[in-house]
Amino acid sequence: MILMKKSSIFIAVLLIVISALPIYPKQALGVSAQSAILMDQKTGRILFSKDENTKRRIASITKIMTAVLAVESGKLENTVTVSSSAAGTEGSSLYLKAGEKAKLKDLVYGLMLRSGNDAAMAIAEYIGGSKEGFAYLMNQKAAQIGMTNTNFTNPHGLDDSGSHYSTAYDMALLMRYAMQDPAFKEISGTKVHRAPNPDEKWDRVWKNKNKLLTSLYEYCTGGKTGYTKLAKRTLVTTASKEGRDFIAVTINAPDDWNDHISMYETAFSKYDLYKIKSKGMLNEAGDVFYKDRVFITRDVVYPLSDEEKNNLRVQINLQKPDQSWEKPSNVPSVVGSYEVTLDEKLIQKVPIYYDNGKTEKPAVSFWQSFKQLFFALTGASYG
């Protein structure tokens, strides 16, 4: 076999012609929030931010994490017996009664739509054994996701501890993770839910408190509201339009509905989800050894303004072929990476596969694939 000369192949491609501009500056949006962020859901790109890493009280947007743990428990169809301590939880309530039995799924709907603190405690006791046990699970999940400036001490967000806090960035990261789960996404985007009422002939009917979803913004797809005297108004929402999916977070925002609409409308008008490369064969691979043999398994996309598209650069990195690769079956499945930079910053890195007869991966759900990719990109553990 002829030895190949180069250890890697570098192909730089200038995609358009004009100089790029950075993401729109903070002063372009006058949000009322002390902390705010707008994130692209597919890629995690931050499109706008204001004090996004400042630790603050977060009130009931805490319940996003409570819902995530309930959904991931795999017990949504199980029946939960409400304890007296859960039923007596102060603040916003579903008016659950001690000894009442309810499906975990209904408790999660009540948690997300009506912000029931009693539901939060019932979920915590069922999943974690106690409030403290559940807080441990919350912080464990936060660490896995990469929420480095967050600490949970309760499942509801009440002002019972000064050490219960998060940041706008961390909450956007959590919502991005949560929205990949179909069950969470469905619950978060539900406007009205009916749940059985064990003591009456009529069902409980819960209307979502998220006014962006129910009346104010046609592109809103979900979210969670929050308020306490110390945290003030907090809000996490999601919105989708023409294939673009965004997440907005505001903390201590007196005009939060308009803050979110302003961020979304600016992003929808400025950014397109740009397809840099379609999945499939990489005909750009210059080494004859790799010709018609290498491919990527997903589209490479990124939200970009028109001005930014010109400043993308693509680099294909491939291993130097080894002497032992005489047969295709001897070649590793992953032989390199397809990398995209914007203003010299790496924004996408996709593995390049070799058609060695073994590269077809076992079928897994999109959710499992996303979690594996998510944790790989954040450097966190998954298992």
VMD Tcl script that draws the C-alpha trace (Angstrom):
set ca {
  {0.00 0.00 0.00}
  {1.29 3.45 -0.92}
  {1.98 5.63 2.10}
  {-0.03 8.80 2.24}
  {2.00 11.97 2.77}
  {-0.10 14.42 4.75}
  {-1.11 13.99 8.37}
  {-4.22 16.14 7.92}
  {-6.01 18.05 5.21}
  {-7.02 21.65 5.78}
  {-9.56 23.24 3.49}
  {-10.54 26.84 4.21}
  {-13.65 28.13 2.49}
  {-14.73 31.77 2.48}
  {-18.51 31.54 2.13}
  {-19.56 35.08 1.23}
  {-17.78 38.41 0.64}
  {-18.53 41.20 3.14}
  {-16.93 41.69 6.56}
  {-18.89 40.18 9.42}
  {-20.51 41.95 12.31}
  {-20.73 40.50 15.83}
  {-24.00 39.47 17.43}
  {-26.17 42.48 18.16}
  {-24.84 44.40 21.15}
  {-26.49 44.60 24.52}
  {-27.52 48.21 24.07}
  {-29.55 47.25 20.98}
  {-32.28 45.95 23.29}
  {-33.63 47.90 26.24}
  {-34.86 45.10 28.49}
  {-36.22 45.85 31.93}
  {-34.64 42.73 33.48}
  {-31.64 42.79 35.76}
  {-30.46 39.61 34.02}
  {-31.54 38.40 30.58}
  {-30.45 36.09 27.79}
  {-31.65 34.95 24.40}
  {-30.26 31.60 23.22}
  {-30.66 29.62 20.02}
  {-32.19 26.31 21.01}
  {-30.57 24.13 18.33}
  {-26.98 25.33 18.71}
  {-26.79 27.06 22.09}
  {-25.54 30.29 20.54}
  {-26.13 33.35 22.75}
  {-27.76 36.07 20.66}
  {-28.30 38.62 23.42}
  {-27.27 38.80 27.06}
  {-27.30 41.12 30.05}
  {-25.65 40.11 33.32}
  {-26.35 36.53 32.29}
  {-23.87 35.00 34.75}
  {-24.92 36.94 37.86}
  {-26.32 34.64 40.57}
  {-29.86 35.62 41.54}
  {-32.95 34.23 43.21}
  {-35.09 32.60 40.55}
  {-38.50 31.90 42.13}
  {-40.73 29.37 40.35}
  {-38.66 28.90 37.20}
  {-36.96 26.47 39.60}
  {-39.83 24.13 38.71}
  {-38.36 23.50 35.26}
  {-35.74 21.34 36.97}
  {-38.41 19.71 39.14}
  {-40.36 18.81 36.00}
  {-37.24 17.48 34.24}
  {-36.50 15.07 37.09}
  {-40.12 13.94 37.23}
  {-40.24 13.32 33.46}
  {-36.89 11.52 33.44}
  {-37.93 9.29 36.33}
  {-40.02 7.25 33.90}
  {-42.85 7.21 36.44}
  {-45.30 9.70 34.96}
  {-48.12 7.15 34.97}
  {-47.51 6.18 38.61}
  {-49.82 7.27 41.41}
  {-48.51 9.63 44.10}
  {-50.03 9.98 47.57}
  {-49.89 13.60 48.71}
  {-48.43 14.04 52.19}
  {-49.67 16.53 54.75}
  {-46.42 18.49 54.47}
  {-46.81 18.74 50.68}
  {-50.45 19.76 50.95}
  {-49.53 22.48 53.42}
  {-46.84 24.13 51.30}
  {-47.33 27.89 51.21}
  {-47.74 30.08 48.14}
  {-49.30 29.24 44.79}
  {-51.23 26.00 45.08}
  {-53.28 23.32 43.34}
  {-55.15 22.91 46.64}
  {-54.13 19.28 46.98}
  {-55.32 17.50 50.11}
  {-53.32 15.28 52.46}
  {-53.83 11.66 51.49}
  {-55.07 12.54 48.01}
  {-53.83 10.31 45.21}
  {-52.80 11.77 41.86}
  {-50.86 10.67 38.82}
  {-47.32 12.02 38.72}
  {-48.05 13.31 35.21}
  {-50.95 15.42 36.47}
  {-48.79 16.82 39.24}
  {-46.22 17.89 36.65}
  {-48.93 19.61 34.60}
  {-50.12 21.42 37.71}
  {-46.52 22.30 38.55}
  {-45.78 23.83 35.15}
  {-49.15 25.40 34.26}
  {-50.35 26.67 37.65}
  {-47.02 26.73 39.50}
  {-48.35 24.59 42.33}
  {-45.92 24.58 45.22}
  {-47.85 21.71 46.78}
  {-47.33 19.73 43.56}
  {-43.62 20.56 43.66}
  {-43.30 19.14 47.17}
  {-45.37 16.05 46.35}
  {-43.10 15.39 43.35}
  {-39.97 15.98 45.42}
  {-41.02 13.58 48.16}
  {-42.03 10.92 45.64}
  {-38.89 11.12 43.48}
  {-36.28 12.09 46.08}
  {-37.77 10.79 49.34}
  {-37.64 14.25 50.91}
  {-37.09 17.89 50.00}
  {-33.41 17.53 50.85}
  {-33.05 14.30 48.89}
  {-34.69 15.87 45.87}
  {-32.49 18.97 46.10}
  {-29.49 16.65 45.92}
  {-30.86 15.17 42.69}
  {-31.53 18.65 41.33}
  {-27.95 19.74 41.93}
  {-26.62 16.48 40.53}
  {-28.55 17.06 37.30}
  {-27.49 20.70 37.20}
  {-23.85 19.62 37.36}
  {-24.39 17.12 34.54}
  {-25.95 19.78 32.33}
  {-23.16 22.26 33.06}
  {-25.04 24.72 35.26}
  {-21.94 25.89 37.10}
  {-23.50 28.91 38.86}
  {-26.60 27.22 40.25}
  {-27.58 25.74 43.60}
  {-30.99 24.31 44.45}
  {-32.30 23.83 47.98}
  {-35.98 23.24 47.23}
  {-38.24 22.09 44.35}
  {-40.42 25.22 44.12}
  {-38.26 28.36 44.37}
  {-39.79 29.87 47.51}
  {-37.57 32.33 49.38}
  {-36.76 29.88 52.18}
  {-33.02 29.85 51.58}
  {-30.44 32.39 50.53}
  {-28.42 29.62 48.94}
  {-31.08 28.81 46.31}
  {-30.02 30.62 43.14}
  {-29.16 30.40 39.47}
  {-28.30 32.64 36.51}
  {-30.01 33.58 33.28}
  {-27.42 31.59 31.33}
  {-27.80 28.47 33.47}
  {-31.58 28.58 33.20}
  {-31.36 28.90 29.41}
  {-29.02 25.91 29.41}
  {-31.55 23.96 31.49}
  {-34.44 24.89 29.22}
  {-32.46 23.94 26.13}
  {-31.82 20.54 27.67}
  {-35.42 20.11 28.84}
  {-37.04 21.03 25.53}
  {-35.43 18.07 23.79}
  {-37.62 15.71 25.80}
  {-40.97 15.22 24.01}
  {-42.92 14.79 27.25}
  {-41.52 17.95 28.81}
  {-42.03 19.89 25.58}
  {-45.67 18.84 25.42}
  {-46.34 19.79 29.04}
  {-44.51 23.11 28.74}
  {-46.53 24.07 25.67}
  {-49.97 23.05 27.00}
  {-52.44 25.91 27.40}
  {-55.12 24.06 29.40}
  {-55.01 20.71 31.21}
  {-57.79 18.71 32.86}
  {-56.95 16.49 35.81}
  {-59.26 14.21 37.81}
  {-60.56 15.59 41.08}
  {-60.94 12.65 43.50}
  {-63.43 14.41 45.79}
  {-65.70 16.00 43.19}
  {-67.70 15.02 40.11}
  {-65.87 17.56 37.93}
  {-62.28 17.68 36.78}
  {-59.75 20.23 37.84}
  {-59.03 22.59 34.95}
  {-55.67 24.34 34.91}
  {-54.92 27.22 32.52}
  {-51.28 28.03 31.88}
  {-50.06 31.21 33.59}
  {-47.66 31.89 30.72}
  {-49.49 34.71 28.92}
  {-47.01 34.70 26.05}
  {-48.21 31.19 25.26}
  {-51.92 31.70 25.88}
  {-52.53 35.16 24.41}
  {-49.65 37.58 23.90}
  {-47.25 36.00 21.40}
  {-48.26 33.63 18.64}
  {-44.78 32.11 18.27}
  {-44.39 31.14 21.93}
  {-44.17 27.37 22.42}
  {-43.76 27.00 26.17}
  {-42.10 28.21 29.34}
  {-42.46 28.86 33.06}
  {-43.37 31.93 35.07}
  {-42.10 32.87 38.52}
  {-42.50 35.44 41.28}
  {-41.53 35.91 44.90}
  {-41.10 39.07 46.95}
  {-37.32 38.75 46.90}
  {-36.77 37.36 43.43}
  {-39.43 39.58 41.78}
  {-40.70 38.51 38.34}
  {-38.79 35.71 36.61}
  {-39.66 34.12 33.28}
  {-38.35 31.43 30.94}
  {-40.03 30.99 27.55}
  {-39.45 29.36 24.18}
  {-40.52 30.51 20.73}
  {-40.38 29.03 17.23}
  {-40.83 30.54 13.77}
  {-39.92 29.18 10.34}
  {-37.54 26.55 11.69}
  {-35.85 28.86 14.19}
  {-36.18 27.99 17.89}
  {-35.15 30.41 20.63}
  {-35.09 30.45 24.44}
  {-35.49 33.64 26.47}
  {-34.82 34.10 30.19}
  {-35.38 37.17 32.33}
  {-34.76 37.54 36.07}
  {-36.16 40.46 38.10}
  {-37.94 41.98 35.11}
  {-40.91 44.29 35.78}
  {-41.83 44.23 32.07}
  {-40.95 40.62 31.31}
  {-43.64 39.90 28.69}
  {-42.43 42.75 26.51}
  {-38.78 41.92 27.24}
  {-39.28 38.46 25.77}
  {-41.25 39.67 22.76}
  {-38.60 42.30 22.03}
  {-35.77 39.77 22.18}
  {-37.65 37.28 20.00}
  {-38.71 39.80 17.38}
  {-35.18 41.19 17.09}
  {-33.73 37.70 16.68}
  {-36.36 36.55 14.18}
  {-35.74 39.64 12.05}
  {-31.95 39.43 12.24}
  {-30.98 35.75 12.24}
  {-31.60 32.83 9.90}
  {-30.74 29.21 10.70}
  {-28.07 28.87 8.02}
  {-27.21 25.44 6.64}
  {-23.44 25.37 6.27}
  {-23.22 21.78 5.11}
  {-25.79 19.06 4.46}
  {-25.26 15.62 5.92}
  {-23.81 13.05 3.56}
  {-20.61 12.50 1.60}
  {-17.75 15.00 1.85}
  {-16.59 15.49 -1.71}
  {-14.21 18.21 -0.52}
  {-11.86 15.64 1.04}
  {-8.76 16.13 -1.11}
  {-6.80 13.00 -0.20}
  {-7.44 10.26 -2.77}
  {-7.57 7.69 0.05}
  {-10.74 9.32 1.38}
  {-12.41 10.03 -1.97}
  {-16.06 8.89 -1.91}
  {-15.50 7.29 1.51}
  {-16.05 9.95 4.17}
  {-19.29 11.54 5.36}
  {-21.01 13.40 8.16}
  {-24.24 12.15 9.73}
  {-26.03 15.43 10.47}
  {-26.56 18.81 8.88}
  {-24.22 21.56 10.05}
  {-26.41 24.57 10.88}
  {-25.96 27.80 12.82}
  {-28.01 30.99 13.38}
  {-26.37 33.82 11.46}
  {-27.11 37.36 10.36}
  {-26.62 38.19 6.70}
  {-23.48 40.14 7.57}
  {-21.94 37.19 9.40}
  {-22.30 34.56 6.71}
  {-19.28 35.93 4.83}
  {-16.92 35.38 7.74}
  {-17.42 31.65 8.12}
  {-14.52 29.34 7.52}
  {-14.68 25.59 7.12}
  {-11.80 23.27 7.90}
  {-11.72 19.53 7.22}
  {-9.25 17.65 9.43}
  {-8.46 14.06 8.48}
  {-6.03 11.57 9.98}
  {-3.01 10.47 7.99}
  {-3.86 7.05 6.50}
  {-2.03 4.24 8.28}
  {-0.19 1.32 6.68}
  {-2.56 -1.06 8.43}
  {-5.54 0.41 6.58}
  {-5.16 -1.76 3.51}
  {-8.70 -3.06 3.95}
  {-11.64 -0.66 4.53}
  {-12.65 -2.71 7.56}
  {-9.33 -1.79 9.22}
  {-10.02 1.95 9.00}
  {-11.47 3.57 12.18}
  {-15.09 4.68 12.02}
  {-14.20 8.28 12.93}
  {-11.28 9.62 10.91}
  {-11.51 13.35 11.44}
  {-13.67 16.39 12.08}
  {-15.56 19.01 10.10}
  {-14.97 22.33 11.87}
  {-16.59 25.72 11.33}
  {-15.26 29.00 12.70}
  {-16.87 32.44 12.85}
  {-14.53 35.36 13.45}
  {-11.84 32.76 14.25}
  {-13.99 31.22 16.99}
  {-14.96 27.55 16.72}
  {-18.75 27.31 16.50}
  {-19.34 23.77 15.15}
  {-17.32 20.54 15.25}
  {-18.83 17.44 13.63}
  {-17.16 14.00 13.45}
  {-16.24 12.68 10.01}
  {-16.99 8.98 9.47}
  {-15.30 6.54 7.11}
  {-17.36 4.02 5.18}
  {-15.66 0.92 6.57}
  {-18.71 -1.32 6.64}
  {-19.09 -0.81 10.39}
  {-20.10 2.84 10.60}
  {-23.85 2.35 10.77}
  {-24.76 3.21 14.35}
  {-27.41 1.34 16.39}
  {-30.82 2.96 16.20}
  {-31.45 5.27 19.17}
  {-34.10 7.87 19.85}
  {-33.43 11.50 19.00}
  {-33.63 12.29 22.73}
  {-30.88 9.81 23.59}
  {-28.74 11.08 20.71}
  {-29.21 14.66 21.88}
  {-28.28 13.87 25.46}
  {-25.11 12.10 24.36}
  {-24.15 15.04 22.13}
  {-25.16 17.61 24.76}
  {-22.99 16.11 27.48}
  {-20.11 15.56 25.05}
  {-20.11 19.25 24.07}
  {-20.31 20.48 27.66}
  {-17.67 18.05 28.89}
  {-20.09 16.69 31.48}
  {-20.77 13.09 32.31}
  {-23.67 11.09 30.91}
  {-24.87 7.76 32.14}
}
mol new
graphics top color blue
foreach p $ca { graphics top sphere $p radius 0.5 }
foreach p [lrange $ca 0 end-1] q [lrange $ca 1 end] { graphics top cylinder $p $q radius 0.2 }
display resetview
